[in-house]
Amino acid sequence: MSGACNRAYYAMFDAARAALLAGKEPVKPEVIKTHSGLIAAFSLHLIKSGRIPTVYGKSLRQVDQIRLIADYSDEEPDRETAASSIEQANQFVQAVASYLAMLL
């Protein structure tokens, strides 16, 4: 289950990074290479501006916390937590895809 939580988060991380880059947000590339920098930039430029609904900023932070536990502790996430992470990642990626489609 740890691997599923990890991959769900990284799908969100990559989608958030793509949204920031495609939207030509004034973010230094080195900032969005770190987890905390990317989450802060995503929140500042895309959530607070209303371009992407607030729920997706919360999802990104929540799945990041699950990933940290899955990757760096002895706790194995249960099936329900992994399934929730995957579902949140799916919805997040779809929301970012919709945002990116509007930019075209």
C-alpha positions as CSV (number, residue, x, y, z in Angstrom):
1,M,0.0,0.0,0.0
2,S,3.0,2.3,0.6
3,G,3.9,2.2,-3.1
4,A,0.4,3.1,-4.2
5,C,0.3,6.1,-1.8
6,N,3.8,7.2,-3.1
7,R,2.8,7.0,-6.8
8,A,-0.5,8.8,-6.1
9,Y,1.3,11.7,-4.6
10,Y,3.9,11.9,-7.4
11,A,1.1,12.0,-10.0
12,M,-0.2,15.0,-8.2
13,F,3.3,16.5,-7.8
14,D,4.0,16.2,-11.5
15,A,0.5,17.6,-12.5
16,A,0.9,20.6,-10.1
17,R,4.4,21.3,-11.5
18,A,3.0,21.1,-15.1
19,A,0.2,23.5,-14.2
20,L,2.6,26.0,-12.8
21,L,5.0,25.8,-15.7
22,A,2.3,25.9,-18.4
23,G,0.6,28.8,-16.8
24,K,3.8,30.7,-16.9
25,E,3.5,31.6,-13.2
26,P,6.4,33.7,-11.8
27,V,8.0,30.8,-10.0
28,K,11.7,30.0,-9.9
29,P,12.3,26.5,-11.3
30,E,14.3,25.5,-8.2
31,V,11.4,26.3,-5.9
32,I,9.1,23.8,-7.6
33,K,11.6,21.0,-7.4
34,T,11.0,20.7,-3.6
35,H,7.8,19.3,-2.1
36,S,7.2,22.2,0.2
37,G,8.1,24.8,-2.5
38,L,5.8,23.2,-5.1
39,I,2.9,22.9,-2.7
40,A,3.3,26.5,-1.6
41,A,3.6,27.8,-5.1
42,F,0.6,25.8,-6.3
43,S,-1.5,27.2,-3.4
44,L,-0.3,30.8,-4.0
45,H,-0.6,30.9,-7.8
46,L,-3.4,28.5,-8.6
47,I,-5.6,27.9,-5.5
48,K,-5.7,31.4,-4.0
49,S,-6.2,32.9,-7.4
50,G,-9.3,30.7,-7.9
51,R,-8.0,29.0,-11.1
52,I,-8.2,25.6,-9.4
53,P,-10.7,24.9,-6.6
54,T,-9.5,24.9,-3.0
55,V,-10.3,21.2,-2.5
56,Y,-7.4,20.3,-4.7
57,G,-4.9,22.2,-2.6
58,K,-6.1,20.4,0.4
59,S,-5.9,17.0,-1.4
60,L,-2.3,17.7,-2.4
61,R,-1.3,18.5,1.2
62,Q,-3.2,15.5,2.5
63,V,-1.8,12.9,0.1
64,D,1.7,14.4,0.7
65,Q,1.3,13.7,4.4
66,I,0.2,10.2,3.7
67,R,3.2,9.7,1.4
68,L,5.6,10.9,4.1
69,I,4.1,8.3,6.6
70,A,4.2,5.6,3.9
71,D,7.8,6.4,2.8
72,Y,9.5,7.2,6.1
73,S,7.8,5.4,8.9
74,D,7.2,1.8,9.8
75,E,3.4,2.3,9.4
76,E,1.9,0.7,6.4
77,P,-1.1,2.6,5.1
78,D,-4.3,0.5,5.0
79,R,-6.2,-0.4,1.9
80,E,-8.7,2.4,2.5
81,T,-6.0,5.1,2.9
82,A,-4.3,3.9,-0.3
83,A,-7.6,3.8,-2.2
84,S,-8.4,7.3,-1.0
85,S,-5.0,8.6,-2.1
86,I,-5.5,7.1,-5.5
87,E,-9.0,8.6,-5.9
88,Q,-7.8,12.0,-4.7
89,A,-4.9,11.8,-7.2
90,N,-7.3,10.9,-10.1
91,Q,-9.5,13.9,-9.3
92,F,-6.5,16.2,-8.9
93,V,-5.0,15.2,-12.2
94,Q,-8.4,15.7,-13.9
95,A,-8.8,19.1,-12.4
96,V,-5.3,20.1,-13.6
97,A,-6.0,18.7,-17.0
98,S,-9.1,20.9,-17.3
99,Y,-7.1,23.9,-16.2
100,L,-4.4,23.1,-18.8
101,A,-7.0,22.7,-21.5
102,M,-8.3,26.2,-20.8
103,L,-4.9,27.6,-21.4
104,L,-4.8,26.2,-24.9
